[in-house]
Amino acid sequence: MSHLPQRPDVRQRSFGRRSFLAGALGAAVGTGLVAAGCAGIGGPASSRQPPATVSSLLADSPFYIAHRGGGGNWPEMTAYAYDQATRLPGLKAVEISVCLTADGILVCSHDATTKRMTGIDYQIGREQWSTLAPLMVTSVYTTDPTQPARPFSRFDEVIEAHIDHTVVFVEPKTPEALEPLMAKMAALGQPERVVWKQPINQENFARAKSHGFATWGYVLDEPGHTFAPRLAGFAASKDIDMLGAQRIQPDDFVSTVAKAASANGKKTIMWDIRSAEDRARALSLGCVGMMTSNIAEVPQIPL
């Protein structure tokens, strides 16, 4: 019997034009390669793309970030997913959430437990890495649920493979992960490719800025975030470079966040974009950044 959780919406989950890449591009995405000359996220593909920086990312309009490594296309936040995403032509940024094991290993996981993505229920902070290393991350929530599961991944193997050429949005998902994650990113010595990501009312943005990182504060539908004077103060803060609004929020919520950002010369990122329709809505509400788990498909669809 499968250990995977049964979600009532799995069959209904859609990222829009799933067949858009079914031809040559679809085959290329399946192997993580795109033929030279194929139009990509930032224009024509190149076998030698220059390393991206936060500045070069923000120069694009819209700009794209692979949410959870493109977790809608490949098993979420696995080393395999990040390898596939960063081979897409023109991709400049990925996003990684991080938890800490009991023996001090940073791992790629949005959740504090492993159940949703592996079917095996471990509390990450209570387990040794040796216990978690054999786990496999399911593909059931992707656009191709028939693809193989992939190994649960350590953060160090992912970040060290990509930080020299890709902008990385990083977020500690458990309190224990904050200090080692901050220290790891500082030690890498490439602040021009680091965006520190947390809810907008957190207190770590100044520390991130002291290391030279860019910062992204995302706004949730909570009084501590959205009470008008507080939101205005966050938007004006020198320690917060970009704001974020969630796709599931109503238009007036997203528009309020985007206007607060724009009033301070800052850009707003919407997450999680899943379709061309989502992107069109985000743009119409003032969002310029598109964080999408469907990174293999959405950026290829013409504006």
C-alpha positions as a LaTeX table, in Angstrom:
\begin{tabular}{lrrr}
\hline
Residue & $x$ (\AA) & $y$ (\AA) & $z$ (\AA) \\
\hline
Met1 & 0.00 & 0.00 & 0.00 \\
Ser2 & 1.27 & 3.44 & $-0.86$ \\
His3 & 2.29 & 5.75 & 1.96 \\
Leu4 & 1.57 & 8.82 & $-0.15$ \\
Pro5 & $-1.17$ & 11.10 & 1.15 \\
Gln6 & $-4.35$ & 11.19 & $-0.87$ \\
Arg7 & $-5.22$ & 14.74 & $-1.85$ \\
Pro8 & $-8.73$ & 15.30 & $-3.22$ \\
Asp9 & $-7.52$ & 17.96 & $-5.64$ \\
Val10 & $-4.62$ & 16.09 & $-7.26$ \\
Arg11 & $-6.49$ & 15.19 & $-10.42$ \\
Gln12 & $-7.97$ & 18.66 & $-10.69$ \\
Arg13 & $-4.66$ & 20.43 & $-10.17$ \\
Ser14 & $-3.80$ & 22.13 & $-13.41$ \\
Phe15 & $-1.09$ & 24.47 & $-14.51$ \\
Gly16 & $-2.92$ & 25.65 & $-17.60$ \\
Arg17 & $-1.49$ & 24.79 & $-20.99$ \\
Arg18 & 0.05 & 21.47 & $-19.99$ \\
Ser19 & 0.42 & 20.37 & $-23.58$ \\
Phe20 & 2.20 & 23.54 & $-24.69$ \\
Leu21 & 5.59 & 21.86 & $-24.60$ \\
Ala22 & 4.42 & 18.48 & $-25.86$ \\
Gly23 & 6.54 & 18.60 & $-29.02$ \\
Ala24 & 10.25 & 19.20 & $-29.23$ \\
Leu25 & 10.32 & 21.48 & $-26.21$ \\
Gly26 & 8.45 & 18.93 & $-24.11$ \\
Ala27 & 10.99 & 16.28 & $-25.00$ \\
Ala28 & 13.80 & 18.66 & $-24.17$ \\
Val29 & 12.33 & 19.55 & $-20.80$ \\
Gly30 & 12.04 & 15.86 & $-20.02$ \\
Thr31 & 15.80 & 15.58 & $-20.18$ \\
Gly32 & 16.47 & 19.02 & $-18.76$ \\
Leu33 & 17.93 & 20.21 & $-22.07$ \\
Val34 & 16.57 & 22.73 & $-24.54$ \\
Ala35 & 17.92 & 22.89 & $-28.04$ \\
Ala36 & 20.04 & 25.90 & $-28.90$ \\
Gly37 & 18.05 & 28.63 & $-30.59$ \\
Cys38 & 14.76 & 27.79 & $-28.86$ \\
Ala39 & 13.08 & 30.85 & $-27.37$ \\
Gly40 & 13.46 & 30.76 & $-23.62$ \\
Ile41 & 12.74 & 32.73 & $-20.48$ \\
Gly42 & 15.09 & 35.55 & $-21.29$ \\
Gly43 & 15.26 & 35.21 & $-25.07$ \\
Pro44 & 17.24 & 32.90 & $-27.37$ \\
Ala45 & 18.94 & 29.97 & $-25.73$ \\
Ser46 & 22.68 & 30.05 & $-25.32$ \\
Ser47 & 25.07 & 27.26 & $-24.45$ \\
Arg48 & 27.03 & 29.78 & $-22.35$ \\
Gln49 & 24.66 & 32.01 & $-20.45$ \\
Pro50 & 26.38 & 34.64 & $-18.31$ \\
Pro51 & 26.01 & 34.19 & $-14.55$ \\
Ala52 & 22.89 & 35.91 & $-13.29$ \\
Thr53 & 22.81 & 38.47 & $-10.49$ \\
Val54 & 19.96 & 40.04 & $-8.60$ \\
Ser55 & 20.45 & 43.18 & $-10.69$ \\
Ser56 & 20.25 & 41.29 & $-13.98$ \\
Leu57 & 17.19 & 39.40 & $-12.76$ \\
Leu58 & 15.33 & 42.57 & $-11.83$ \\
Ala59 & 16.17 & 44.12 & $-15.19$ \\
Asp60 & 13.78 & 41.66 & $-16.84$ \\
Ser61 & 10.08 & 42.46 & $-17.08$ \\
Pro62 & 8.51 & 40.18 & $-16.13$ \\
Phe63 & 11.17 & 38.16 & $-14.32$ \\
Tyr64 & 10.82 & 34.54 & $-13.26$ \\
Ile65 & 11.85 & 32.44 & $-10.26$ \\
Ala66 & 11.54 & 28.64 & $-10.14$ \\
His67 & 9.38 & 28.10 & $-7.05$ \\
Arg68 & 10.60 & 25.07 & $-5.09$ \\
Gly69 & 12.92 & 24.34 & $-8.00$ \\
Gly70 & 10.01 & 23.96 & $-10.40$ \\
Gly71 & 8.14 & 21.66 & $-8.05$ \\
Gly72 & 5.17 & 21.53 & $-10.40$ \\
Asn73 & 7.35 & 19.99 & $-13.11$ \\
Trp74 & 9.76 & 17.76 & $-11.14$ \\
Pro75 & 9.79 & 16.27 & $-7.64$ \\
Glu76 & 9.73 & 19.28 & $-5.36$ \\
Met77 & 12.99 & 20.84 & $-4.15$ \\
Thr78 & 15.15 & 17.87 & $-5.09$ \\
Ala79 & 18.65 & 18.24 & $-6.50$ \\
Tyr80 & 17.20 & 16.76 & $-9.68$ \\
Ala81 & 14.55 & 19.51 & $-9.93$ \\
Tyr82 & 17.12 & 22.28 & $-9.51$ \\
Asp83 & 19.36 & 20.68 & $-12.13$ \\
Gln84 & 16.47 & 20.57 & $-14.60$ \\
Ala85 & 15.29 & 24.10 & $-13.86$ \\
Thr86 & 18.72 & 25.69 & $-14.20$ \\
Arg87 & 19.18 & 24.10 & $-17.62$ \\
Leu88 & 16.21 & 26.00 & $-19.01$ \\
Pro89 & 17.48 & 28.77 & $-21.29$ \\
Gly90 & 17.38 & 32.19 & $-19.70$ \\
Leu91 & 16.39 & 31.05 & $-16.23$ \\
Lys92 & 18.05 & 33.32 & $-13.68$ \\
Ala93 & 16.56 & 32.41 & $-10.31$ \\
Val94 & 15.37 & 29.53 & $-8.15$ \\
Glu95 & 13.76 & 29.38 & $-4.70$ \\
Ile96 & 14.69 & 27.03 & $-1.86$ \\
Ser97 & 13.08 & 26.54 & 1.54 \\
Val98 & 15.32 & 25.07 & 4.22 \\
Cys99 & 14.92 & 23.00 & 7.39 \\
Leu100 & 17.55 & 21.63 & 9.79 \\
Thr101 & 17.99 & 18.03 & 10.92 \\
Ala102 & 18.77 & 16.99 & 14.47 \\
Asp103 & 22.44 & 16.55 & 13.54 \\
Gly104 & 22.74 & 19.99 & 11.96 \\
Ile105 & 22.26 & 19.21 & 8.25 \\
Leu106 & 20.36 & 21.77 & 6.17 \\
Val107 & 17.85 & 20.10 & 3.86 \\
Cys108 & 15.59 & 21.33 & 1.07 \\
Ser109 & 12.04 & 21.22 & 2.36 \\
His110 & 9.10 & 23.59 & 2.61 \\
Asp111 & 7.53 & 21.48 & 5.36 \\
Ala112 & 8.88 & 20.70 & 8.81 \\
Thr113 & 7.85 & 17.09 & 8.20 \\
Thr114 & 8.52 & 14.75 & 5.28 \\
Lys115 & 5.05 & 13.20 & 4.97 \\
Arg116 & 3.54 & 15.31 & 2.18 \\
Met117 & 6.39 & 14.85 & $-0.26$ \\
Thr118 & 7.69 & 11.37 & 0.65 \\
Gly119 & 4.75 & 9.60 & 2.27 \\
Ile120 & 6.91 & 8.80 & 5.31 \\
Asp121 & 6.18 & 10.93 & 8.36 \\
Tyr122 & 9.36 & 12.21 & 9.98 \\
Gln123 & 9.78 & 15.46 & 11.91 \\
Ile124 & 12.89 & 16.79 & 10.20 \\
Gly125 & 14.22 & 18.57 & 13.26 \\
Arg126 & 14.09 & 15.37 & 15.32 \\
Glu127 & 15.86 & 13.06 & 12.87 \\
Gln128 & 19.45 & 12.42 & 11.83 \\
Trp129 & 20.34 & 12.94 & 8.19 \\
Ser130 & 21.13 & 9.22 & 7.92 \\
Thr131 & 17.44 & 8.51 & 8.59 \\
Leu132 & 16.18 & 11.00 & 6.01 \\
Ala133 & 18.72 & 10.32 & 3.26 \\
Pro134 & 16.93 & 7.21 & 1.86 \\
Leu135 & 13.63 & 9.08 & 1.39 \\
Met136 & 12.30 & 9.65 & $-2.13$ \\
Val137 & 10.24 & 12.70 & $-3.10$ \\
Thr138 & 7.10 & 11.90 & $-5.06$ \\
Ser139 & 6.24 & 13.19 & $-8.51$ \\
Val140 & 2.49 & 12.83 & $-7.93$ \\
Tyr141 & 1.94 & 16.58 & $-7.67$ \\
Thr142 & 3.77 & 17.40 & $-10.91$ \\
Thr143 & 2.62 & 17.82 & $-14.49$ \\
Asp144 & 4.09 & 14.34 & $-15.16$ \\
Pro145 & 3.20 & 12.10 & $-12.21$ \\
Thr146 & 4.60 & 9.08 & $-14.07$ \\
Gln147 & 8.19 & 10.32 & $-13.74$ \\
Pro148 & 10.40 & 8.69 & $-11.09$ \\
Ala149 & 10.55 & 9.86 & $-7.51$ \\
Arg150 & 13.84 & 11.57 & $-6.65$ \\
Pro151 & 16.01 & 11.59 & $-3.53$ \\
Phe152 & 15.27 & 13.96 & $-0.67$ \\
Ser153 & 18.11 & 16.46 & $-0.91$ \\
Arg154 & 20.66 & 18.22 & 1.25 \\
Phe155 & 20.82 & 21.97 & 0.83 \\
Asp156 & 24.60 & 22.08 & 0.46 \\
Glu157 & 24.62 & 19.87 & $-2.64$ \\
Val158 & 22.03 & 22.12 & $-4.29$ \\
Ile159 & 23.41 & 25.51 & $-3.37$ \\
Glu160 & 27.00 & 24.65 & $-4.19$ \\
Ala161 & 25.96 & 23.39 & $-7.63$ \\
His162 & 24.14 & 26.58 & $-8.60$ \\
Ile163 & 25.20 & 29.64 & $-6.59$ \\
Asp164 & 27.98 & 30.56 & $-9.02$ \\
His165 & 25.53 & 31.19 & $-11.88$ \\
Thr166 & 21.96 & 31.42 & $-10.52$ \\
Val167 & 20.16 & 33.82 & $-8.20$ \\
Val168 & 18.86 & 31.88 & $-5.21$ \\
Phe169 & 15.95 & 32.94 & $-3.01$ \\
Val170 & 16.43 & 31.19 & 0.34 \\
Glu171 & 14.10 & 30.94 & 3.32 \\
Pro172 & 14.55 & 29.23 & 6.70 \\
Lys173 & 11.33 & 27.32 & 7.36 \\
Thr174 & 12.12 & 26.41 & 10.96 \\
Pro175 & 13.67 & 28.65 & 13.62 \\
Glu176 & 16.57 & 26.24 & 14.02 \\
Ala177 & 17.52 & 26.63 & 10.35 \\
Leu178 & 17.91 & 30.41 & 10.45 \\
Glu179 & 21.40 & 30.81 & 11.89 \\
Pro180 & 23.11 & 28.01 & 9.94 \\
Leu181 & 21.43 & 29.11 & 6.72 \\
Met182 & 22.52 & 32.73 & 7.18 \\
Ala183 & 26.06 & 31.58 & 7.95 \\
Lys184 & 26.15 & 29.24 & 4.95 \\
Met185 & 25.02 & 31.91 & 2.51 \\
Ala186 & 27.52 & 34.42 & 3.88 \\
Ala187 & 30.35 & 31.88 & 3.65 \\
Leu188 & 29.64 & 31.26 & $-0.04$ \\
Gly189 & 30.83 & 34.80 & $-0.75$ \\
Gln190 & 28.41 & 35.51 & $-3.61$ \\
Pro191 & 25.94 & 37.99 & $-2.13$ \\
Glu192 & 25.06 & 39.37 & $-5.56$ \\
Arg193 & 23.15 & 36.13 & $-6.17$ \\
Val194 & 21.37 & 35.80 & $-2.81$ \\
Val195 & 17.86 & 36.93 & $-1.92$ \\
Trp196 & 16.86 & 36.40 & 1.72 \\
Lys197 & 13.16 & 35.54 & 1.79 \\
Gln198 & 10.83 & 35.65 & 4.80 \\
Pro199 & 7.41 & 36.98 & 5.86 \\
Ile200 & 7.53 & 40.76 & 5.79 \\
Asn201 & 7.21 & 41.19 & 9.58 \\
Gln202 & 10.31 & 39.12 & 10.42 \\
Glu203 & 13.36 & 40.74 & 11.98 \\
Asn204 & 16.21 & 39.28 & 9.96 \\
Phe205 & 16.25 & 41.52 & 6.90 \\
Ala206 & 18.78 & 43.97 & 8.35 \\
Arg207 & 21.17 & 41.11 & 9.08 \\
Ala208 & 20.72 & 39.79 & 5.56 \\
Lys209 & 21.47 & 43.24 & 4.16 \\
Ser210 & 24.61 & 43.44 & 6.30 \\
His211 & 25.92 & 40.43 & 4.36 \\
Gly212 & 25.12 & 42.16 & 1.06 \\
Phe213 & 22.07 & 40.02 & 0.28 \\
Ala214 & 18.96 & 41.36 & $-1.41$ \\
Thr215 & 15.74 & 40.81 & 0.54 \\
Trp216 & 12.16 & 39.84 & $-0.25$ \\
Gly217 & 9.41 & 40.30 & 2.31 \\
Tyr218 & 6.21 & 38.53 & 1.38 \\
Val219 & 2.87 & 39.73 & 2.68 \\
Leu220 & 0.37 & 37.34 & 4.21 \\
Asp221 & $-3.26$ & 38.04 & 5.08 \\
Glu222 & $-2.50$ & 38.67 & 8.73 \\
Pro223 & $-3.02$ & 41.85 & 10.81 \\
Gly224 & 0.69 & 42.06 & 11.55 \\
His225 & 1.35 & 42.32 & 7.82 \\
Thr226 & $-1.50$ & 44.23 & 6.30 \\
Phe227 & $-2.56$ & 46.84 & 8.89 \\
Ala228 & $-2.12$ & 49.93 & 6.71 \\
Pro229 & 0.53 & 51.85 & 8.71 \\
Arg230 & 2.58 & 48.69 & 9.19 \\
Leu231 & 2.48 & 47.73 & 5.52 \\
Ala232 & 3.54 & 51.24 & 4.55 \\
Gly233 & 6.41 & 51.05 & 7.01 \\
Phe234 & 7.56 & 47.69 & 5.71 \\
Ala235 & 7.38 & 48.91 & 2.12 \\
Ala236 & 9.47 & 51.97 & 2.99 \\
Ser237 & 12.11 & 50.02 & 4.94 \\
Lys238 & 15.66 & 50.22 & 3.61 \\
Asp239 & 16.09 & 46.60 & 4.69 \\
Ile240 & 13.38 & 45.20 & 2.39 \\
Asp241 & 14.08 & 45.35 & $-1.35$ \\
Met242 & 11.03 & 43.59 & $-2.80$ \\
Leu243 & 7.51 & 42.74 & $-1.64$ \\
Gly244 & 5.48 & 39.61 & $-2.32$ \\
Ala245 & 1.80 & 38.85 & $-2.76$ \\
Gln246 & 0.18 & 35.42 & $-2.90$ \\
Arg247 & $-1.80$ & 34.35 & $-5.95$ \\
Ile248 & $-4.74$ & 33.12 & $-3.88$ \\
Gln249 & $-5.39$ & 36.57 & $-2.41$ \\
Pro250 & $-8.10$ & 38.81 & $-3.91$ \\
Asp251 & $-7.29$ & 41.55 & $-6.38$ \\
Asp252 & $-7.56$ & 44.40 & $-3.91$ \\
Phe253 & $-5.10$ & 42.70 & $-1.55$ \\
Val254 & $-2.52$ & 42.14 & $-4.29$ \\
Ser255 & $-3.01$ & 45.62 & $-5.69$ \\
Thr256 & $-2.52$ & 47.20 & $-2.25$ \\
Val257 & 0.78 & 45.37 & $-1.79$ \\
Ala258 & 1.99 & 46.27 & $-5.28$ \\
Lys259 & 1.07 & 49.93 & $-4.82$ \\
Ala260 & 2.89 & 50.10 & $-1.50$ \\
Ala261 & 5.98 & 48.64 & $-3.14$ \\
Ser262 & 5.78 & 50.89 & $-6.19$ \\
Ala263 & 5.43 & 54.00 & $-4.01$ \\
Asn264 & 8.88 & 53.18 & $-2.66$ \\
Gly265 & 10.47 & 52.26 & $-5.99$ \\
Lys266 & 10.29 & 48.53 & $-5.29$ \\
Lys267 & 8.98 & 45.56 & $-7.24$ \\
Thr268 & 6.38 & 43.00 & $-6.25$ \\
Ile269 & 6.59 & 39.26 & $-6.88$ \\
Met270 & 3.47 & 37.09 & $-7.02$ \\
Trp271 & 3.63 & 33.44 & $-6.02$ \\
Asp272 & 2.73 & 30.72 & $-7.03$ \\
Ile273 & 1.98 & 31.51 & $-10.69$ \\
Arg274 & 0.65 & 28.40 & $-12.46$ \\
Ser275 & $-0.68$ & 29.55 & $-15.83$ \\
Ala276 & $-0.66$ & 32.28 & $-18.43$ \\
Glu277 & $-3.91$ & 33.54 & $-16.89$ \\
Asp278 & $-2.25$ & 33.85 & $-13.49$ \\
Arg279 & 0.60 & 35.78 & $-15.06$ \\
Ala280 & $-1.74$ & 38.15 & $-16.87$ \\
Arg281 & $-3.60$ & 38.84 & $-13.64$ \\
Ala282 & $-0.36$ & 39.44 & $-11.73$ \\
Leu283 & 0.85 & 41.92 & $-14.33$ \\
Ser284 & $-2.49$ & 43.73 & $-14.37$ \\
Leu285 & $-2.30$ & 44.18 & $-10.59$ \\
Gly286 & 1.20 & 45.62 & $-10.66$ \\
Cys287 & 3.36 & 42.56 & $-10.00$ \\
Val288 & 6.53 & 42.22 & $-12.09$ \\
Gly289 & 8.09 & 39.10 & $-10.58$ \\
Met290 & 6.61 & 35.69 & $-11.32$ \\
Met291 & 7.52 & 32.93 & $-8.88$ \\
Thr292 & 6.23 & 29.78 & $-10.53$ \\
Ser293 & 6.47 & 26.08 & $-9.81$ \\
Asn294 & 5.53 & 25.55 & $-13.46$ \\
Ile295 & 8.83 & 27.04 & $-14.62$ \\
Ala296 & 9.15 & 24.69 & $-17.60$ \\
Glu297 & 5.97 & 26.01 & $-19.16$ \\
Val298 & 4.73 & 29.43 & $-18.04$ \\
Pro299 & 7.69 & 31.56 & $-19.23$ \\
Gln300 & 7.52 & 29.95 & $-22.68$ \\
Ile301 & 3.95 & 31.11 & $-23.27$ \\
Pro302 & 3.98 & 34.41 & $-25.19$ \\
Leu303 & 2.83 & 37.48 & $-23.31$ \\
\hline
\end{tabular}
